[in-house]
Amino acid sequence: MASDKIAVIGDRDTVTGLRMVGTTEHFIPKSPEETRSKLLEYFRDPKMGLIILTEPLAKTVEDTILELSEAPVPVILLIPDRYGPTGEYETILKELIRRAVGIEIKL
């Protein structure tokens, strides 16, 4: 089964920019609930290979990302939005590293 779809969940500017480079699915949420719902929908799609999520939105659904990250595919990639990196992803990244390596690593 091919994982050839790429989805983006983010603000209007980020979604527009990534749409121009060929992402196949796009969503601009209005609330954390919408973000979580769409993330789960994309995650359940067997053809989804990559889900791109902006850092500010990732912070609002951190628990869901940690839960979903136990599966190898699709990959969830956190990116900065138009305002630049927030550092909000560090908590999520630290937890993923702790799970993978078994110890906490300072970033």
DSSP file (Angstrom, degrees, kcal/mol; ACC not computed):
  #  RESIDUE AA STRUCTURE BP1 BP2  ACC     N-H-->O    O-->H-N    N-H-->O    O-->H-N    TCO  KAPPA ALPHA  PHI   PSI    X-CA   Y-CA   Z-CA
    1    1 A M              0   0    0      0, 0.0     2,-0.2     0, 0.0    46,-0.0   0.000 360.0 360.0 360.0 126.1    0.0    0.0    0.0
    2    2 A A        -     0   0    0      1,-0.1     2,-0.7     2,-0.0     3,-0.1  -0.549 360.0-152.7 -83.2 141.5    1.5    3.3   -1.1
    3    3 A S        +     0   0    0     -2,-0.2    45,-0.2     1,-0.1    44,-0.1  -0.708  44.3 139.8-108.3  76.8    1.7    6.3    1.3
    4    4 A D        +     0   0    0     -2,-0.7     2,-0.3    43,-0.4    44,-0.2   0.428  33.9  97.7-106.4   0.7    1.7    9.0   -1.3
    5    5 A K  E     -a   48   0A   0     42,-2.5    44,-2.6    -3,-0.1    45,-1.5  -0.680  49.7-163.6 -93.0 145.6   -0.6   11.7    0.2
    6    6 A I  E     -a   50   0A   0     -2,-0.3    18,-2.1    43,-0.2    19,-1.9  -0.996   9.2-169.4-126.7 126.1    0.8   14.7    2.0
    7    7 A A  E     -ab  51  25A   0     43,-2.7    45,-3.3    -2,-0.4     2,-0.4  -0.839   6.2-159.1-114.5 151.9   -1.6   16.8    4.2
    8    8 A V  E     -ab  52  26A   0     17,-1.7    19,-1.6    -2,-0.3     2,-0.5  -0.998   6.1-173.1-131.5 134.2   -1.1   20.2    5.8
    9    9 A I  E     +ab  53  27A   0     43,-2.9    45,-1.6    -2,-0.4     2,-0.3  -0.989  42.7  94.5-122.4 118.9   -2.9   21.6    8.8
   10   10 A G  S    S-     0   0    0     17,-2.0    -2,-0.1    -2,-0.5    71,-0.0  -0.948  70.7 -40.5-174.6-167.9   -2.1   25.2    9.5
   11   11 A D     >  -     0   0    0     -2,-0.3     4,-2.7    17,-0.1     5,-0.3  -0.257  64.4 -97.0 -74.2 168.6   -2.9   28.9    9.1
   12   12 A R  H  > S+     0   0    0      1,-0.2     4,-2.5     2,-0.2     5,-0.2   0.882 121.7  48.8 -57.2 -44.4   -4.0   30.3    5.8
   13   13 A D  H  > S+     0   0    0      2,-0.2     4,-2.4     1,-0.2    -1,-0.2   0.916 113.6  45.8 -65.7 -43.0   -0.6   31.5    4.7
   14   14 A T  H  > S+     0   0    0      2,-0.2     4,-2.5     1,-0.2     5,-0.2   0.932 114.5  47.9 -65.0 -46.0    1.2   28.2    5.5
   15   15 A V  H  X S+     0   0    0     -4,-2.7     4,-2.1     1,-0.2    -2,-0.2   0.917 112.1  49.9 -61.6 -43.6   -1.6   26.1    3.8
   16   16 A T  H  X S+     0   0    0     -4,-2.5     4,-1.5    -5,-0.3    -1,-0.2   0.928 111.8  47.9 -61.8 -46.0   -1.5   28.3    0.7
   17   17 A G  H  X S+     0   0    0     -4,-2.4     4,-0.6     1,-0.2    -2,-0.2   0.918 115.2  43.8 -61.8 -44.7    2.3   28.1    0.4
   18   18 A L  H  <>S+     0   0    0     -4,-2.5     5,-1.9     1,-0.2     3,-0.4   0.782 107.3  60.3 -74.5 -25.7    2.4   24.3    0.8
   19   19 A R  H ><5S+     0   0    0     -4,-2.1     3,-1.2    -5,-0.2    -1,-0.2   0.880 100.6  56.2 -65.0 -36.7   -0.6   23.9   -1.5
   20   20 A M  H 3<5S+     0   0    0     -4,-1.5    -1,-0.2     1,-0.2    -2,-0.2   0.719 104.8  52.5 -69.1 -20.6    1.5   25.5   -4.3
   21   21 A V  T 3<5S-     0   0    0     -4,-0.6    -1,-0.2    -3,-0.4    -2,-0.2   0.352 128.9 -87.7-100.5   7.1    4.3   23.0   -3.9
   22   22 A G  T < 5 +     0   0    0     -3,-1.2    -3,-0.2     1,-0.2   -16,-0.2   0.620  63.2 160.1 109.7  12.6    2.0   20.0   -4.2
   23   23 A T      < -     0   0    0     -5,-1.9    -1,-0.2     1,-0.1   -16,-0.2  -0.404  29.9-149.1 -63.8 148.8    0.4   18.9   -0.9
   24   24 A T  S    S+     0   0    0    -18,-2.1     2,-0.3     1,-0.1   -17,-0.2   0.732  73.9  39.2 -96.6 -24.2   -2.6   16.8   -1.6
   25   25 A E  E     -b    7   0A   0    -19,-1.9   -17,-1.7     2,-0.0     2,-0.3  -0.966  65.4-174.6-129.3 145.1   -4.9   17.6    1.5
   26   26 A H  E     +b    8   0A   0     -2,-0.3     2,-0.3   -19,-0.2   -17,-0.2  -0.996   6.8 173.0-143.1 142.3   -5.3   21.0    3.2
   27   27 A F  E     -b    9   0A   0    -19,-1.6   -17,-2.0    -2,-0.3    -2,-0.0  -0.959  17.1-164.6-153.8 135.0   -7.1   22.2    6.3
   28   28 A I        -     0   0    0     -2,-0.3   -17,-0.1   -19,-0.2     2,-0.1  -0.914  26.6-153.7-116.2  99.7   -7.3   25.5    8.2
   29   29 A P        -     0   0    0      0, 0.0    -2,-0.0     0, 0.0   -20,-0.0  -0.350  18.3-160.7 -77.9 155.7   -8.8   24.8   11.6
   30   30 A K  S    S+     0   0    0      1,-0.2     3,-0.0    -2,-0.1    -2,-0.0   0.494  76.4  18.6-106.7  -9.7  -10.7   27.3   13.7
   31   31 A S  S  > S-     0   0    0      1,-0.1     4,-2.1    26,-0.0    -1,-0.2  -0.974  80.5-104.5-153.9 162.3  -10.3   25.5   17.0
   32   32 A P  H  > S+     0   0    0      0, 0.0     4,-2.8     0, 0.0     5,-0.2   0.851 120.4  57.6 -59.3 -33.3   -8.2   22.8   18.8
   33   33 A E  H  > S+     0   0    0      2,-0.2     4,-2.6     1,-0.2     5,-0.2   0.913 107.0  46.7 -64.6 -41.9  -11.1   20.4   18.4
   34   34 A E  H  > S+     0   0    0      2,-0.2     4,-2.4     1,-0.2     5,-0.2   0.893 112.3  51.3 -65.6 -39.1  -11.1   20.9   14.6
   35   35 A T  H  X S+     0   0    0     -4,-2.1     4,-2.5     2,-0.2    -2,-0.2   0.951 112.8  44.9 -61.1 -49.6   -7.4   20.5   14.6
   36   36 A R  H  X S+     0   0    0     -4,-2.8     4,-2.4     1,-0.2    -2,-0.2   0.913 113.2  50.5 -61.2 -44.9   -7.6   17.2   16.5
   37   37 A S  H  X S+     0   0    0     -4,-2.6     4,-2.1     1,-0.2    -1,-0.2   0.923 113.9  43.4 -61.3 -46.0  -10.5   15.9   14.4
   38   38 A K  H  X S+     0   0    0     -4,-2.4     4,-2.8     2,-0.2     5,-0.2   0.882 111.5  54.6 -69.9 -37.7   -8.7   16.6   11.1
   39   39 A L  H  X S+     0   0    0     -4,-2.5     4,-2.4    -5,-0.2    -2,-0.2   0.928 111.0  45.7 -59.5 -45.6   -5.4   15.2   12.4
   40   40 A L  H  X S+     0   0    0     -4,-2.4     4,-1.8     2,-0.2    -2,-0.2   0.893 111.9  52.0 -64.9 -40.0   -7.2   11.9   13.4
   41   41 A E  H  X S+     0   0    0     -4,-2.1     4,-0.6     1,-0.2    -2,-0.2   0.944 113.1  43.6 -61.2 -48.9   -9.0   11.8   10.0
   42   42 A Y  H >< S+     0   0    0     -4,-2.8     3,-1.0     1,-0.2     6,-0.2   0.891 111.0  55.7 -63.5 -39.1   -5.7   12.2    8.1
   43   43 A F  H 3< S+     0   0    0     -4,-2.4    -1,-0.2     1,-0.3    -2,-0.2   0.841 105.3  52.0 -64.1 -33.4   -4.0    9.7   10.3
   44   44 A R  H 3< S+     0   0    0     -4,-1.8    -1,-0.3    -3,-0.2    -2,-0.2   0.602  83.1 103.9 -79.9 -11.6   -6.6    7.0    9.6
   45   45 A D    X<  -     0   0    0     -3,-1.0     3,-1.8    -4,-0.6    -3,-0.0  -0.620  64.7-151.0 -74.1 116.5   -6.2    7.4    5.8
   46   46 A P  T 3  S+     0   0    0      0, 0.0    -1,-0.2     0, 0.0    -4,-0.0   0.687  94.3  54.2 -65.1 -17.6   -4.1    4.4    4.7
   47   47 A K  T 3  S+     0   0    0    -44,-0.1   -42,-2.5   -43,-0.1     2,-0.4   0.463  82.3 110.1 -93.3  -1.6   -2.7    6.4    1.7
   48   48 A M  E <   +a    5   0A   0     -3,-1.8   -42,-0.2    -6,-0.2     3,-0.1  -0.612  33.8 167.4 -78.8 127.0   -1.4    9.3    4.0
   49   49 A G  E     +     0   0A   0    -44,-2.6    26,-2.1    -2,-0.4     2,-0.4   0.718  64.2  21.6-107.2 -30.6    2.4    9.4    4.2
   50   50 A L  E     -ac   6  75A   0    -45,-1.5   -43,-2.7    24,-0.2     2,-0.5  -0.995  53.7-165.8-146.1 133.2    3.0   12.7    5.8
   51   51 A I  E     -ac   7  76A   0     24,-3.1    26,-2.9    -2,-0.4     2,-0.5  -0.981  13.5-158.7-118.5 118.6    1.0   15.2    7.9
   52   52 A I  E     +ac   8  77A   0    -45,-3.3   -43,-2.9    -2,-0.5     2,-0.4  -0.849  14.5 179.0 -99.3 129.2    2.5   18.6    8.2
   53   53 A L  E     -ac   9  78A   0     24,-2.9    26,-2.1    -2,-0.5   -43,-0.2  -0.995  27.9-119.2-133.9 133.6    1.3   20.6   11.2
   54   54 A T  E  >  - c   0  79A   0    -45,-1.6     4,-2.3    -2,-0.4     3,-0.4  -0.425  27.2-118.0 -72.5 148.8    2.3   24.1   12.3
   55   55 A E  H  > S+     0   0    0     24,-2.5     4,-2.1     1,-0.2     5,-0.2   0.883 110.7  54.2 -54.8 -46.7    3.9   24.5   15.7
   56   56 A P  H  > S+     0   0    0      0, 0.0     4,-0.7     0, 0.0    -1,-0.2   0.897 113.2  43.5 -59.7 -37.8    1.2   26.7   17.3
   57   57 A L  H >> S+     0   0    0     -3,-0.4     4,-0.8     1,-0.2     3,-0.6   0.870 108.6  58.7 -72.0 -36.0   -1.5   24.2   16.3
   58   58 A A  H >< S+     0   0    0     -4,-2.3     3,-0.9     1,-0.2     7,-0.2   0.881  99.6  58.1 -60.0 -38.4    0.6   21.3   17.5
   59   59 A K  H >< S+     0   0    0     -4,-2.1     3,-0.8     1,-0.2    -1,-0.2   0.838 102.6  54.2 -61.1 -32.8    0.8   22.8   21.0
   60   60 A T  H << S+     0   0    0     -4,-0.7    -1,-0.2    -3,-0.6    -2,-0.2   0.687 119.5  31.9 -77.4 -17.6   -3.0   22.7   21.2
   61   61 A V  T <X S+     0   0    0     -3,-0.9     4,-2.1    -4,-0.8     3,-0.5  -0.071  76.4 134.0-127.4  33.0   -3.2   19.0   20.4
   62   62 A E  H <> S+     0   0    0     -3,-0.8     4,-2.3     1,-0.2     5,-0.2   0.863  71.2  53.6 -52.7 -44.2    0.1   17.9   22.0
   63   63 A D  H  > S+     0   0    0      1,-0.2     4,-1.8     2,-0.2    -1,-0.2   0.887 109.0  48.9 -62.2 -39.5   -1.5   14.8   23.7
   64   64 A T  H  > S+     0   0    0     -3,-0.5     4,-2.6     2,-0.2    -1,-0.2   0.902 109.8  51.6 -67.6 -41.1   -3.0   13.6   20.4
   65   65 A I  H  X S+     0   0    0     -4,-2.1     4,-2.1    -7,-0.2    -2,-0.2   0.920 109.4  50.0 -62.1 -43.9    0.3   13.9   18.6
   66   66 A L  H  < S+     0   0    0     -4,-2.3     4,-0.2     1,-0.2    -1,-0.2   0.897 112.5  47.9 -62.0 -39.7    2.2   12.0   21.3
   67   67 A E  H >< S+     0   0    0     -4,-1.8     3,-1.0    -5,-0.2    -2,-0.2   0.925 115.1  43.9 -65.7 -45.4   -0.4    9.2   21.1
   68   68 A L  H >< S+     0   0    0     -4,-2.6     3,-1.9     1,-0.2    -2,-0.2   0.770  97.3  75.0 -72.6 -26.1   -0.4    9.0   17.3
   69   69 A S  T 3< S+     0   0    0     -4,-2.1    -1,-0.2     1,-0.3    -2,-0.2   0.560  75.3  79.8 -68.9  -5.4    3.4    9.2   17.1
   70   70 A E  T <  S+     0   0    0     -3,-1.0    -1,-0.3    -4,-0.2    -2,-0.1   0.737  82.4  75.5 -71.5 -21.0    3.7    5.6   18.2
   71   71 A A  S <  S-     0   0    0     -3,-1.9     0, 0.0    -4,-0.1     0, 0.0  -0.721  79.6-140.0 -90.3 141.8    2.8    4.5   14.7
   72   72 A P  S    S+     0   0    0      0, 0.0    -1,-0.1     0, 0.0    -3,-0.0   0.798  73.3  77.7 -72.2 -27.8    5.6    4.7   12.1
   73   73 A V  S    S+     0   0    0      1,-0.1     2,-0.1     2,-0.1   -24,-0.1  -0.998  79.7  34.4-137.9 138.5    3.3    6.0    9.3
   74   74 A P  S    S-     0   0    0      0, 0.0     2,-0.3     0, 0.0   -24,-0.2   0.553  84.2-139.5 -78.1 156.9    2.1    8.5    8.6
   75   75 A V  E     -c   50   0A   0    -26,-2.1   -24,-3.1    -2,-0.1     2,-0.6  -0.624   7.1-144.2 -80.3 137.8    4.8   10.8    9.8
   76   76 A I  E     -c   51   0A   0     -2,-0.3     2,-0.5   -26,-0.2   -24,-0.2  -0.932  17.4-167.4-105.3 117.9    3.7   14.0   11.6
   77   77 A L  E     -c   52   0A   0    -26,-2.9   -24,-2.9    -2,-0.6     2,-0.5  -0.917   8.1-151.1-110.5 124.4    6.1   16.9   10.8
   78   78 A L  E     +c   53   0A   0     -2,-0.5   -24,-0.2   -26,-0.2   -26,-0.1  -0.816  20.9 176.2 -96.0 130.8    5.9   20.1   12.9
   79   79 A I  E     -c   54   0A   0    -26,-2.1   -24,-2.5    -2,-0.5     2,-0.0  -0.915  32.9-100.4-129.9 156.7    6.9   23.3   11.1
   80   80 A P        -     0   0    0      0, 0.0     2,-0.1     0, 0.0   -26,-0.0  -0.351  35.4-131.2 -67.7 156.2    7.0   26.9   12.0
   81   81 A D  B >   -D   84   0B   0      3,-0.8     3,-2.0   -27,-0.1   -71,-0.0  -0.210  46.9 -70.9 -92.1-165.9    4.2   29.2   10.8
   82   82 A R  T 3  S+     0   0    0      1,-0.3    -1,-0.0    -2,-0.1     0, 0.0   0.665 131.4  60.4 -65.3 -15.2    4.7   32.5    9.1
   83   83 A Y  T 3  S-     0   0    0      1,-0.3    -1,-0.3     0, 0.0     0, 0.0   0.462 112.3-114.7 -91.0  -1.6    5.8   34.1   12.4
   84   84 A G  B <   -D   81   0B   0     -3,-2.0    -3,-0.8     2,-0.0    -1,-0.3  -0.327  56.0 -20.7  97.4 179.3    8.8   31.7   12.7
   85   85 A P        -     0   0    0      0, 0.0    -6,-0.0     0, 0.0    -3,-0.0  -0.318  45.3-171.8 -65.3 142.3    9.7   29.0   15.2
   86   86 A T        -     0   0    0     -2,-0.0    -2,-0.0     0, 0.0     0, 0.0   0.632  33.5-128.5-105.4 -20.4    8.0   29.2   18.6
   87   87 A G  S >  S+     0   0    0      3,-0.0     3,-1.5     1,-0.0     4,-0.3   0.422  75.1 122.5  82.3  -2.4    9.9   26.5   20.4
   88   88 A E  T >>  +     0   0    0      1,-0.3     3,-0.7     2,-0.1     4,-0.5   0.748  61.7  65.6 -64.3 -24.0    6.6   25.0   21.4
   89   89 A Y  H 3> S+     0   0    0      1,-0.2     4,-3.0     2,-0.2    -1,-0.3   0.651  77.6  86.3 -73.6 -14.3    7.5   21.7   19.7
   90   90 A E  H <> S+     0   0    0     -3,-1.5     4,-2.9     1,-0.2    -1,-0.2   0.866  85.8  52.0 -58.8 -39.9   10.3   21.0   22.2
   91   91 A T  H <> S+     0   0    0     -3,-0.7     4,-1.8    -4,-0.3    -1,-0.2   0.927 114.0  43.8 -61.5 -44.7    8.0   19.4   24.8
   92   92 A I  H  X S+     0   0    0     -4,-0.5     4,-2.3     2,-0.2    -2,-0.2   0.938 114.8  48.8 -65.7 -47.0    6.6   17.0   22.1
   93   93 A L  H  X S+     0   0    0     -4,-3.0     4,-2.5     1,-0.2     5,-0.2   0.904 109.5  52.4 -61.4 -43.3   10.1   16.3   20.7
   94   94 A K  H  X S+     0   0    0     -4,-2.9     4,-2.5    -5,-0.2    11,-0.2   0.903 110.5  48.3 -59.5 -41.8   11.6   15.6   24.1
   95   95 A E  H  X S+     0   0    0     -4,-1.8     4,-2.3    -5,-0.2    -1,-0.2   0.902 110.8  50.1 -67.6 -40.2    8.8   13.1   24.8
   96   96 A L  H  X S+     0   0    0     -4,-2.3     4,-2.2     2,-0.2    -2,-0.2   0.909 112.8  46.9 -64.4 -41.2    9.3   11.4   21.5
   97   97 A I  H  X>S+     0   0    0     -4,-2.5     4,-3.2     2,-0.2     5,-0.6   0.918 110.4  53.0 -65.6 -43.2   13.0   11.1   22.1
   98   98 A R  H  X5S+     0   0    0     -4,-2.5     4,-2.2     1,-0.2    -2,-0.2   0.909 111.4  46.4 -58.7 -42.6   12.4    9.8   25.6
   99   99 A R  H  <5S+     0   0    0     -4,-2.3    -1,-0.2     2,-0.2    -2,-0.2   0.916 117.0  43.3 -65.1 -43.4   10.1    7.1   24.3
  100  100 A A  H  <5S+     0   0    0     -4,-2.2    -2,-0.2    -5,-0.2    -1,-0.2   0.902 128.3  26.3 -71.3 -41.8   12.5    6.1   21.5
  101  101 A V  H  <5S-     0   0    0     -4,-3.2    -3,-0.2     2,-0.3    -2,-0.2   0.761  97.7-126.8 -96.6 -29.3   15.8    6.1   23.5
  102  102 A G  S  <<S+     0   0    0     -4,-2.2     2,-0.3    -5,-0.6    -4,-0.2   0.426  80.2  75.2  95.8  -1.6   14.5    5.5   27.0
  103  103 A I  S    S-     0   0    0     -6,-0.4     2,-0.4    -5,-0.0    -1,-0.3  -0.946  84.9-103.4-137.7 160.4   16.1    8.5   28.6
  104  104 A E        -     0   0    0     -2,-0.3     2,-0.4    -3,-0.1    -9,-0.1  -0.714  34.1-163.4 -86.1 132.2   15.5   12.2   28.7
  105  105 A I        -     0   0    0     -2,-0.4     2,-0.3   -11,-0.2    -7,-0.1  -0.952  17.8-126.2-117.0 132.6   17.8   14.2   26.5
  106  106 A K              0   0    0     -2,-0.4    -2,-0.0     1,-0.1     0, 0.0  -0.605 360.0 360.0 -77.9 134.6   18.3   18.0   26.9
  107  107 A L              0   0    0     -2,-0.3    -1,-0.1   -17,-0.0   -17,-0.0   0.409 360.0 360.0 -97.8 360.0   17.7   19.9   23.7
